[in-house]
Amino acid sequence: MTSARFATIAQELRERIALGEFGAVGAIDSEADLCARHGVSRPTVRRALDRLRDEGLVESRQGAGWFVVGASFHQRLALGTFRHAGSAVTEAGRSWVRQVVDFGFQEAPAGIAGLLALAPGEQVLRCRSVRTVDGEGLDVAHEWVPARIAGDISRDDATRPGIWESLGRSGHAVTSVRQTVTAGAATGADAQLLRTSPGAPLLLVRRLATDARGIPLAVADHRYLATRFALEVEFHSGPSAAATDPPGLRAVTEHDRAQEMSA
C-alpha cells in the first residue's frame, strides 16, 4: 500500500510540474502539506520526492524546501478560436453524457489559488465530473471557480449546460483560454470512472479561462483517455503573419479542435 501511495504522489507532482503550476524553478508544496493532502506519513512523501529528484525534476534546499529544476518547456502559440470537446463528438454523430461526481465549496488549493489570483483562504467551487460517449469513458474533469462568482451555479447547471456556459449566462463570459497539454496516467479514481486500468495513458489538458479584462474565471483539468481523444492544431500562413507574429512563428490563427478517436 505504501508503495502505491508514494507512486501516486510522485505521479501527481510530475503532472503539476509539467503543467507549469510551480513555475520553471518554483517551490513545490511542503512535505507537511503533501502529508496532509494525501493522508500519508512523511517517509512516504519523502520517498516520492526522492524519486522525482532521481528523475531530475526537483531538488531539496536546506531549510527552504523542495524546488522544481526540470520543468517542461512551454511554447506559446498564436491565439485563435477554441472549440469544446462536445462539438467534435456531436459532429462525429455520437452523443456524450456528463455525470457530476463531486460538487461543493472549499478552500482553494494553493496551486489553484495562484492561477485564479485568489488570496489565501478564499473559497472556490470545485466540481469533478466524468463524460462518457455512448457509454464509454472519454474524460474526467476537475473544475475550480472563485466562490464569489459561482454562487448561482447549481449541480444541475454543472451537468447541463456546464460550468463555463453557466458563468456566461450570469455575466462572466469566457473570452480567452490558455491551454496546457501534457501526458498523464490514470489514477485508481480515474480508472474507476473511465472504466479503464490504473496507469492507462491519459492526455492531460489544463485550461485557464479569463474574461475580456484578463481576470481569471475558472481552471479546468481534463483527463482524457489517450486512446479516444486527440487535439488538432491548424496553422494558416499569410502575408499578414510576418507583421503580427513573433519571430519564428508564422501563423495567424490557432484552431484547437478536440477530435474523438474511434473506440
Secondary structure as UniProt FT lines:
FT   HELIX           2..18
FT   TURN            19..25
FT   HELIX           31..38
FT   HELIX           42..54
FT   TURN            55..56
FT   STRAND          58..61
FT   TURN            62..64
FT   STRAND          65..68
FT   STRAND          81..82
FT   HELIX           85..91
FT   TURN            92..93
FT   STRAND          96..107
FT   HELIX           110..115
FT   TURN            116..117
FT   TURN            120..121
FT   STRAND          123..133
FT   TURN            134..135
FT   STRAND          136..146
FT   HELIX           147..150
FT   TURN            151..152
FT   HELIX           155..159
FT   TURN            160..161
FT   HELIX           163..169
FT   TURN            170..171
FT   STRAND          176..185
FT   HELIX           188..194
FT   TURN            198..199
FT   STRAND          201..210
FT   TURN            212..213
FT   STRAND          216..225
FT   TURN            226..228
FT   STRAND          229..234
FT   TURN            239..240
FT   HELIX           241..244
FT   TURN            247..248
FT   STRAND          255..260
//
